[in-house]
């Protein structure tokens, strides 16, 4: 029965890690979304294309 306990512990540990990662990703995505300017406020390029060509 020791194997079963180890397996359960391993699964619950992985579940904790996944929940922590989801939290971090959620925060990261929220920050990224805030940084992206809304359409219409993006800088205009001389020829209408990025890269200054």
C-alpha positions as CSV (number, residue, x, y, z in Angstrom):
1,X,0.0,0.0,0.0
2,X,3.0,2.3,0.2
3,X,3.1,2.7,-3.5
4,X,-0.5,4.0,-3.5
5,X,0.4,6.6,-0.9
6,X,3.4,7.8,-2.9
7,X,1.2,8.0,-6.0
8,X,-1.5,10.0,-4.2
9,X,1.2,12.4,-2.8
10,X,2.8,12.8,-6.2
11,X,-0.5,13.6,-7.8
12,X,-1.5,16.1,-5.2
13,X,1.9,17.7,-5.5
14,X,1.5,18.0,-9.3
15,X,-1.9,19.4,-8.8
16,X,-0.5,22.1,-6.5
17,X,2.2,23.0,-9.0
18,X,-0.4,23.2,-11.8
19,X,-2.6,25.6,-9.7
20,X,0.4,27.8,-8.9
21,X,1.4,27.8,-12.6
22,X,-2.1,28.7,-13.7
23,X,-2.1,31.6,-11.2
24,X,1.3,32.9,-12.5
25,X,0.2,32.6,-16.1
26,X,-3.1,34.4,-15.4
27,X,-1.1,37.3,-13.8
28,X,1.3,37.4,-16.7
29,X,-1.4,37.4,-19.3
30,X,-3.3,40.2,-17.4
31,X,-0.1,42.3,-17.3
32,X,0.6,41.7,-21.0
33,X,-2.9,42.6,-22.1
34,X,-2.6,45.9,-20.2
35,X,0.6,46.7,-22.0
36,X,-0.9,46.3,-25.5
37,X,-2.3,49.6,-26.7
38,X,-5.9,49.5,-28.0
39,X,-6.4,49.6,-31.8
40,X,-6.1,53.1,-33.2
41,X,-3.5,54.2,-30.7
42,X,-0.6,52.3,-32.3
43,X,2.2,54.4,-33.8
44,X,1.8,55.2,-37.5
45,X,4.8,54.3,-39.7
46,X,5.9,56.3,-42.6
47,X,4.9,53.7,-45.2
48,X,2.1,52.2,-43.1
49,X,4.3,49.1,-42.3
50,X,6.5,48.4,-39.3
51,X,10.2,48.2,-39.9
52,X,10.7,51.7,-41.4
53,X,11.3,50.4,-44.9
